[in-house]
């Protein structure tokens, strides 16, 4: 059996989420991170569509050549378009009051892609394949809420097979209070076991899951217990159902789903146990640590820093970010 650290290195991807370019980090910085100390612990990046104020990319040549030509982008996240779930008018007013800056930026500033999933998702799959990615993460709810959803599932599955690209469907957070009024078919968007069952039942063999731990916690699930259910349902053959993980903790007090591992309700021991399980189950997919970069976490200064960088561009020191990520990786291996 291969060494655990070597096993993790071959699966672990750097993931700065959607925020880098908006707040000081560039594609060059991302490339530099992959070739510094993190090179000993990671094997590429998970890149996001549409992480600039200009909107989402529409052709392969718009992606950074340093990343595409060196095969650094192993996974890519499909573009955002709007809030994942529909909300009644009164609920929307309430959300304005409680929404964090993180969520507002995510869904209102960078969600610049085509709102029509029939247009947006096939195009994203074509581009992801063209730049050499192995897989694309798509929010499951984006397909479920689309017109003629069952047909879209089949169309995307066929396209994934044609382009030899794994489609990894991500569970999206849904607060327990909101689940009470949901349609029954929406449940598979936040419940991994039911999504696995749906994919198998409908023979969608080019689709597996991206399991997002923070999204599970935000949806009211105990991550440790849900993981046990996933293992039981798959007969411990997790490679048949899961191709990617987003590891992040959930800060319930601030409703923040990109907290440092161990700084939320999930806890570091749960993440360590998960990694250990994946190792012993011979998991052959990929894993991203999807926590917010340190620079982004200074929420109060985000806007002023962004404006300052436009007026007075300056070099970003990545050493602190590098050590931050290294610390989390090493804690997982302890």
C-alpha positions, 0 to 999 in steps of 0.5 A: 500500500502506498505511503499516505502522504504520497497518496494524498499528494496525488489527489490534493488540489489547491482551491482558492475558490472564486475570490482570488482576482477580486482581492489581490490574487492573480492566476500568476499567484495561483501558478506560483503556489503550485510550484512552491512548498505546496508542490510536495503536497499537492498535484494541481488546482481546482479552477473556477469559471468567472472569477473576475468582474468581467464575467465568465470565460467563454472560450479556452484561450481565456484561461491562463496559459501557465495553468493550461499548458502545464496541465495544472488545472485538474478540476474546474468548477462550473460558473455560478449564475444566481442563488441556488434555490428559489425563495419566496419574496418575504424570505428574500427580504430576510436573507438580505439582512442576514447574508454575509458579505461572502455570500453577497459577493459570490452570488451578486458580483461574480455570478455573471454567467448565462442563467439558462442551464441548457446553455451554460452547462454544456458550454462549460463542459466543452471548455473544461474538456478543451483545457485538459481538466479531468472533471467539472464540478456542477451544483446538482440543484442547477440541473434539478431546477432547469426546465426538463431536468431529467432530459438535461441530466441525460444530455450532460451525461452523454456529453461528459462521456463524449468529451471523456470528462467526469461530471461531479455533482456537488451538494448545495447547502439548504437550511433545515428551516427551508427544507420544510417547504421544498419540493421532494425532488429538490432533496437530492441536491443536498443529500448525497446518498439520495443523489447517488441513488438517483444517478445509479437508478437513471444509469448516469455513468458519467456522473459522480459526486463532489461531496462538500463537507461545509455544505452538508453541515450548513444543511443540518447534517452531521458530516461524520454520520452522513459519511457512514451512510455513504459508505454503507450505501455504496458497500464501501465502494466509494470510487463508484459514486464519488470523484471529488471532495470539497473539504471546508468547515462550517462556521454556523455563527457567521453562516460561513461555509469556507472556514478553516478545517477545525474552526467550525462545527465539523471539527478537525478530528472528523476531517482526519478520520475522513482522510484516513478512511479515504486512504484505506478505501483506496479512493482514487478521486481528487480532494480540494481544501476549499477554505477562504484565503487569508486575505479574503477572510479580512472581511471588513477591509475587503472592499477598501483593499480591492479598490486600493489594488486598482488604484495602486497595484502592488505585489502580493506576498504569498508566503503567509497563504502558503504556510496557512495551507501547509498547516492544514494539510499537515494537520490532516496527516497527523 
